[in-house]
Structure formats: structure tokens, C-alpha cells
Amino acid sequence: MVRPVGLKTYWRLYVFMRIPFADIGNYPTLFPETKPLDSSVRAKRLFERPPPRSILEMSTLHTVQILLVEDSEDDAFFFRWTLRKCSVPTELVHVIDGAAALQHLQAVLAGTQPRPDIVFLDLKVPSFSGFDILEWLRQHAVTPPLNVVVLSGSEHASDMARAEALGAAAYFVKPITVEQMQARLTDAAAALT
């Protein structure tokens, strides 16, 4: 099954990654149930994971557990693409709405799911908003507090202030850059040692 490319995906590939419109249909997807449309050399280079900086550096890093709460397939695709560009080993759990996120976090508190080192949270997800999830985390006094990074399309100062007041560690406007992601993952990996 070939996954169609949405207009939002075309725009982001063109604007943020500087891929010409003619080449966009050739990019491979990161979803296991889909197959790439074409295997062009440019697309292969685009999605290759960079080699680790050194064997010693990689041996000292632990696997960072990530929970991504994101309902948009396009945004999740770009998150995975950015994650693959980072040189920190990770394990990703992706949930698509607020109810699934709360269910996963309840399982984490019960000890049946591994605790995420970082939670990347979209504010506008179905069922429960990102603000509702932040409020739930605050009410349940998770100890030690989870490292929650808000990923949002909103640049409103009120949204940023509210997320910070509810305990978010950082707030990034989508799409997150490789540098921003690398910094958050490196900090999380260093905290694990």
C-alpha cells in the first residue's frame, strides 16, 4: 500500500528541507506498512541515519524512551525524520490522541509500561488537549516529574505561558529542528547515566 502525500507534506518537504517539487513524490516513508514510491539517490541520502560521532560516545549513551502525542500523520512523519537524523539511540511510542496518551501514562504509573524520558506533546489533539494532559500530570504528581516538551503550531505567548505554568520543560513551534531535538535527546541521555 502506497501512502499518498498530502499537501501539508509537500509544503513542508519543499519549504523546510528544500526538496524540489519534482523530487517530493520519490521520498521513502518511515512507516512499515508502506513502500517507497521510488528509490532515487537523493531520497536515499535524505533518510540515511548519520553515523555515530564515535564508538566511545555511543557506548556511553543509553536508549532514550520517547512518548510522542501527535494526531497528524504528517507531523509524526517529520518528527520521525528529525529523530532519525539525531545520533542518540531512542525508542519511540506514538499515540494519536489525548485518551490514548492518558491511558499510556496510567500504565506508566502502574508500572506496566516503561517510563518515557521525554514526552513530546501536541497541544491540539482529539479527546483531551495537550493542556488537559499537562493538568492531569500535575494532579497526579508524577515523581520525578516527566520531561514534557510541547510541540505546537501556535506561537501565541498565552499558549507558551500556560504550558510553562502547567509544567512543560520546553515549548517548540512545529516542525522541531534537528538541533533542537539533538539538544533535548542529549540532555535526556546524559540524565540517564
C-alpha positions as CSV (number, residue, x, y, z in Angstrom):
1,M,0.0,0.0,0.0
2,V,1.5,3.3,-1.0
3,R,0.7,6.2,1.3
4,P,-0.4,9.3,-0.6
5,V,1.5,12.5,0.1
6,G,-0.7,15.3,1.5
7,L,-0.4,19.0,0.5
8,K,0.9,19.8,4.0
9,T,3.7,17.2,3.5
10,Y,4.6,18.6,0.0
11,W,4.8,22.1,1.5
12,R,7.0,21.1,4.4
13,L,9.3,19.0,2.2
14,Y,9.7,21.9,-0.1
15,V,10.0,24.8,2.5
16,F,11.9,23.2,5.4
17,M,14.0,20.6,3.6
18,R,14.5,22.4,0.3
19,I,13.5,19.4,-1.8
20,P,12.3,20.4,-5.3
21,F,8.6,19.6,-6.0
22,A,9.6,17.2,-8.8
23,D,11.5,15.0,-6.3
24,I,8.9,15.1,-3.5
25,G,6.9,12.1,-4.8
26,N,10.1,10.0,-4.6
27,Y,10.7,10.2,-0.9
28,P,10.5,6.9,1.1
29,T,8.3,6.8,4.1
30,L,9.2,5.7,7.5
31,F,6.0,3.7,8.1
32,P,6.5,-0.1,7.9
33,E,3.2,-0.8,6.1
34,T,4.1,1.4,3.2
35,K,6.6,1.2,0.4
36,P,8.7,4.0,-1.2
37,L,7.4,5.4,-4.4
38,D,10.9,5.4,-6.0
39,S,14.4,4.7,-4.9
40,S,16.1,7.8,-6.1
41,V,19.6,8.5,-4.8
42,R,18.5,11.9,-3.3
43,A,15.7,10.2,-1.4
44,K,18.1,7.5,-0.1
45,R,20.6,10.1,1.1
46,L,17.8,12.1,2.7
47,F,16.7,9.3,5.1
48,E,20.1,7.7,5.9
49,R,20.9,7.8,9.6
50,P,24.1,9.7,10.2
51,P,26.9,7.6,11.6
52,P,27.6,8.0,15.3
53,R,30.3,10.5,16.2
54,S,32.4,7.9,17.8
55,I,32.1,4.4,19.2
56,L,33.1,5.7,22.6
57,E,30.4,8.4,22.6
58,M,27.7,5.9,21.5
59,S,28.7,3.4,24.2
60,T,28.2,5.9,26.9
61,L,24.7,6.9,25.7
62,H,21.6,5.0,26.9
63,T,18.5,4.4,24.9
64,V,16.1,7.4,25.4
65,Q,12.4,6.4,25.8
66,I,10.2,8.9,23.9
67,L,6.4,9.2,24.0
68,L,5.0,11.2,21.1
69,V,1.4,12.5,21.4
70,E,0.5,13.7,17.9
71,D,-2.6,13.2,15.8
72,S,-1.3,14.5,12.5
73,E,0.4,11.8,10.3
74,D,2.4,14.4,8.5
75,D,3.7,15.9,11.7
76,A,4.5,12.5,13.1
77,F,6.4,11.7,9.8
78,F,8.5,14.8,10.2
79,F,9.1,14.1,13.9
80,R,10.4,10.6,13.0
81,W,12.5,12.0,10.2
82,T,14.1,14.5,12.6
83,L,14.6,11.8,15.2
84,R,16.4,9.6,12.7
85,K,18.8,12.5,12.0
86,C,19.9,12.6,15.6
87,S,22.8,10.4,16.8
88,V,21.2,9.4,20.1
89,P,19.6,5.9,20.4
90,T,15.9,6.1,21.0
91,E,12.7,4.1,21.4
92,L,9.6,5.8,20.3
93,V,6.0,5.2,21.4
94,H,3.5,7.2,19.3
95,V,-0.1,7.8,20.4
96,I,-2.6,9.7,18.3
97,D,-5.0,11.3,20.8
98,G,-5.3,12.5,24.4
99,A,-7.2,9.5,25.6
100,A,-4.5,7.1,24.3
101,A,-1.9,9.3,25.9
102,L,-3.6,9.3,29.3
103,Q,-4.1,5.5,29.1
104,H,-0.4,5.1,28.3
105,L,0.6,7.4,31.2
106,Q,-1.7,5.5,33.6
107,A,0.1,2.3,32.5
108,V,3.4,4.0,33.2
109,L,2.3,4.9,36.7
110,A,1.1,1.4,37.3
111,G,4.5,0.1,36.1
112,T,3.2,-1.9,33.2
113,Q,4.8,0.4,30.6
114,P,8.4,1.8,30.6
115,R,8.6,5.4,31.8
116,P,9.3,7.8,29.0
117,D,12.4,10.0,29.4
118,I,10.8,12.7,27.2
119,V,7.2,13.3,26.3
120,F,6.7,15.3,23.1
121,L,3.1,16.7,23.3
122,D,1.0,18.4,20.7
123,L,-1.5,20.8,22.3
124,K,-4.3,20.2,19.8
125,V,-5.1,16.5,19.9
126,P,-8.5,14.9,20.0
127,S,-10.2,13.7,23.1
128,F,-8.1,15.6,25.7
129,S,-6.0,18.6,24.7
130,G,-2.3,18.9,25.5
131,F,-3.2,21.3,28.3
132,D,-5.6,18.7,29.8
133,I,-2.7,16.1,29.7
134,L,-0.4,18.6,31.4
135,E,-3.0,19.3,34.0
136,W,-3.5,15.5,34.6
137,L,0.2,15.1,35.1
138,R,0.3,17.9,37.6
139,Q,-2.7,16.5,39.5
140,H,-1.1,13.0,39.7
141,A,2.2,14.4,41.0
142,V,4.4,12.0,38.9
143,T,7.7,11.7,40.8
144,P,10.2,12.5,39.4
145,P,8.3,14.9,37.1
146,L,8.2,13.8,33.4
147,N,10.2,15.9,30.9
148,V,7.4,17.2,28.8
149,V,8.2,19.2,25.6
150,V,5.3,20.9,23.9
151,L,5.3,20.8,20.1
152,S,2.7,23.1,18.7
153,G,1.8,25.1,15.6
154,S,0.8,28.0,17.9
155,E,3.2,30.9,18.5
156,H,0.9,32.6,20.9
157,A,2.6,33.9,24.1
158,S,-0.5,32.9,26.1
159,D,-0.2,29.2,25.0
160,M,3.5,29.3,25.8
161,A,2.9,30.8,29.3
162,R,0.1,28.4,30.1
163,A,2.2,25.4,29.0
164,E,5.1,26.6,31.2
165,A,2.7,27.2,34.2
166,L,1.4,23.6,33.8
167,G,5.0,22.2,34.0
168,A,6.2,21.9,30.4
169,A,10.0,21.8,30.3
170,A,10.2,23.4,26.8
171,Y,7.9,24.7,24.0
172,F,8.8,24.4,20.3
173,V,6.8,25.6,17.3
174,K,6.5,22.8,14.7
175,P,8.4,21.4,13.0
176,I,11.1,20.8,15.5
177,T,14.6,21.2,14.1
178,V,17.4,18.6,14.2
179,E,19.4,20.9,16.5
180,Q,16.5,21.3,19.0
181,M,15.8,17.6,19.0
182,Q,19.5,16.7,19.4
183,A,19.9,19.0,22.4
184,R,16.8,17.6,24.1
185,L,17.9,14.0,23.5
186,T,21.5,14.6,24.5
187,D,20.3,16.1,27.8
188,A,17.9,13.2,28.4
189,A,20.6,10.6,27.6
190,A,23.1,12.4,30.0
191,A,20.5,12.3,32.8
192,L,20.2,8.5,32.4
193,T,23.9,8.0,33.2
